Amino acid sequence: METAKWLTIPELIDQSAHENGNLEALVDGDVQWSFNELKNQIYKAAKAFIETGIKVGDRIGIWAPNSWEWVIAALGVHVAGGVLVPINTRFKGKEASYVLTKANVKLLFTVTDFLETNYVALLQGTEAETQLKEIVVLRGNSDEKTIPFSEFLTRGSGRKDEEVQDRSKQISGDDLCHIMFTSGTTGAPKGAMLKHSAIVRGYNDWADIIGLQKQDRYLIVNPFFHSFGLNAGILACLMKGACMLPHPVFDVQQVMERVPKDKITMLPGPPAIYQTILNHPQLETFDMSTLRLAVTGAAAIPVEMIIQMRERLGFENIVTGYGLTEGSGLATMCRHDDDPETIAKTSGRAMPGMEVKVVDNEGQEIERGKPGEIIVKGYNIMVGYLNDPKQTSQTVNADGWLQTGDIGIMDAEGNIAITDRKKDMYINGGFNVYPAEVESALLEHPHIGQVSIVGTPDKRMGEVGYAFIVPAAGETPDADQIMAWCRQEMANYKCPREIEFVENLPLNASGKVLKYELRERAANIRNQA
């Protein structure tokens, strides 16, 4: 495996332009840029950041769907020495405001017209609105309170490339590149602080393992705000000279049409993407022959699906993996020459430079084939949670092991099979949902006295939320009204799909809710439906 030639993202950008020059780097609608042209655009953004007064270490937020503008803004942040704070496009105003405020973001890049949503309007009346010094609109209409991205980019036109290079030389591999927020079981999202050297080393190995090559055409359907879209998408393409094609909203029909039209060779995503394509009634009418690489995970995968992906979709390399935001999104990966059973039923083995163990409640490693908590150690582990040393020490122990809270079994070859989620977490449509966070929000509703959320299996979404609600004294809540309220207050994937009103919640001797009982009950009710 080739060692990374760079310690920082700015070094990667320069090296990529030097090595790949006039090869196609980014295609998005009318935009078709070579690696040289991409670097010029990134430098233009970096000059604008410097002119704006951004210093090394300042935090910049991006709250927008995948687009060429996202790429330029994000990489411009890195070259100017800033720290990128990506924000989930499904967040509502209050959720985004929390992240922006917590990270002390001064400059936000967003959109006003994504899925009929004006993100600037969502921030009105929030704490973040008063904290932000400027909002730049990547796409959509701007008003007197915002400026369009095109205007922002012209701001640094008087500055020279040498100024950008001088700035990027001030950045070391130990400096922060991203603060990626992950929801925690305590309810509020926590910002994992990640550094340049870990990200560029880890994703260079990642790209080698999957077999990404020069001039591969990579349809990035994974959102850029997520490690999979940003690091395994944008940065991996720069590392290997592949062409990135951003895709803003996953739609099976659109993706299937884009494969032959754009000659896509790399298509990542959760298992549901491939399952839906394989089940498409008109699959045979689409030419999928260019497809070469697939990377998946985050859900159970039928072995037959891996076989069908090879035989019917023509994938040469199919890889599954496992990682957490706190570990730079990396931990274990299958290798593309593993058998279908290993790829489908495990998340592979430790990546180079990382250690993975399965331990008991006392932290002692247990024998292979028995379930325990997965712990991870290596250069990839976060610097810590932003402004939260207590949570950091609870998550990363004194010996540097990241305690994932995930239960898994390790086989004789070191492959990990995840058997249970973090204590209560469930995955809805590829997004982690932490019940404590949703419960905390629901308790703000005046008609709710107590609430407990559990994940329950769903054929389409993997898992959905099921809410058990004890009404507030003297209140008779309405399920439809509560559902509508949830959709206003939180991202759609966090909203429970079903509500059951109960007189009380089952508790253990110490007063904790017996979630396993509720999970069984919810599953039984849904099975009978």
Secondary structure, 3 states (H helix, E strand, C coil): CCCCCCCCHHHHHHHHHHHHCCCEEEEECCEEEEHHHHHHHHHHHHHHHHHHCCCCCCEEEEECCCCHHHHHHHHHHHHCCCEEEECCCCCCHHHHHHHHHHCCCCEEEEECCECCECHHHHCCCCHHHHHCCEEEEEECCCCCCEEEHHHHHHCCCCCCHHHHHHHHHCCCCCCEEEEEEEECCCCCEEEEEEEHHHHHHHHHHHHHHHCCCCCCEEEECCCCCCHHHHHHHHHHHHHHCCEEEECCCCCHHHHHHHHHHHCCCECCCCHHHHHHHHCCCCHHHCCCCCCCEEEEECCCCCHHHHHHHHHCCCCCEEEEEECCHHHCCCCEECCCCCCHHHHHHCCCEECCCEEEEEECCCCCECCCCCCEEEEEEECCCCCEECCCHHHHHHHECCCCCEEEEEEEEECCCCCEEEEECCCCCEEECCEEECHHHHHHHHCCCCCEEEEEEEEEEECCCEEEEEEEEEECCCCCCCHHHHHHHHHHHCCHHHCCCEEEECCCCCECCCCCECHHHHHHHHHHHHHHC
